[in-house]
Amino acid sequence: MDDWTDWTLRGQLKSRVDSHDGQRPLKLTIFTGEKGYRGREVAEILRAHEVECEFADLDAVVLMATPENTERDFQRIEKALERLPQKEK
């Protein structure tokens, strides 16, 4: 797994759950500009991998985890993000 996937899924979600900062810990915001993508581009790529975003704009996508999500759901997200090459900014 590359740094992109580790940061977006494991690092960010774990830190939000562990911190109990009063925010919504099951919402995962992925800031897409770091890889040179628009949020809506990443949302379309995720949709092609059967992952529906709660929200997408120019700079980010937001995913919402629920108790019904399976390990396979998270694997689809990781697989889609792992395949995103770095774009020129």
C-alpha positions in Angstrom: 0.0 0.0 0.0 1.4 3.4 -0.9 1.5 6.6 1.2 -1.6 8.0 -0.5 -3.9 5.1 0.6 -2.3 4.8 4.1 -2.8 8.5 4.8 -6.3 8.8 3.4 -7.9 5.7 4.9 -6.0 4.4 7.9 -4.2 7.4 9.1 -7.0 9.9 8.8 -9.8 7.7 10.0 -7.8 6.3 12.9 -6.7 9.7 14.1 -10.3 11.0 14.0 -11.7 8.0 15.9 -8.8 8.0 18.4 -9.0 11.8 19.0 -12.7 11.9 19.9 -12.5 15.5 18.8 -16.3 15.9 18.7 -16.5 15.7 14.9 -18.1 12.9 13.0 -15.5 10.1 13.2 -17.0 7.9 10.5 -16.8 10.6 7.9 -13.6 10.4 5.8 -12.5 13.5 3.9 -10.0 12.9 1.2 -8.3 16.0 0.0 -7.5 15.2 -3.7 -5.4 18.2 -4.7 -2.3 16.6 -3.2 -2.3 14.1 -6.1 -3.4 16.7 -8.7 -7.0 15.6 -8.9 -10.3 17.4 -8.5 -12.7 15.9 -6.0 -15.3 15.2 -8.6 -12.7 13.3 -10.7 -12.0 11.0 -7.7 -15.7 10.6 -7.0 -16.2 9.3 -10.6 -13.3 6.9 -10.2 -14.6 5.7 -6.9 -18.1 5.3 -8.4 -16.6 3.0 -11.1 -15.3 0.9 -8.2 -18.8 0.7 -6.6 -18.0 3.3 -4.0 -20.5 6.2 -3.7 -19.3 9.4 -2.1 -21.5 11.4 0.2 -20.1 14.7 -1.2 -17.5 15.8 -3.8 -16.3 19.3 -4.8 -13.2 20.7 -6.5 -10.8 19.9 -3.7 -12.1 16.8 -1.8 -14.4 13.9 -1.5 -16.3 12.8 1.6 -17.1 9.2 2.4 -19.3 8.0 5.2 -18.7 4.7 6.9 -21.6 2.9 8.5 -21.8 -0.3 10.6 -23.1 -2.1 7.5 -19.9 -1.5 5.6 -17.8 -4.7 5.2 -14.1 -5.2 4.8 -14.7 -5.6 1.1 -16.1 -2.1 0.9 -12.9 -0.6 2.4 -10.8 -2.8 0.1 -12.6 -1.3 -2.9 -11.8 2.2 -1.7 -8.1 1.2 -1.2 -7.9 -0.5 -4.6 -9.3 2.6 -6.3 -7.0 5.0 -4.5 -3.9 2.8 -5.0 -4.5 3.0 -8.8 -4.5 6.8 -8.9 -1.2 8.0 -10.3 0.3 11.3 -9.2 -0.9 14.0 -11.7 1.0 17.2 -12.6 -0.4 20.0 -10.4 
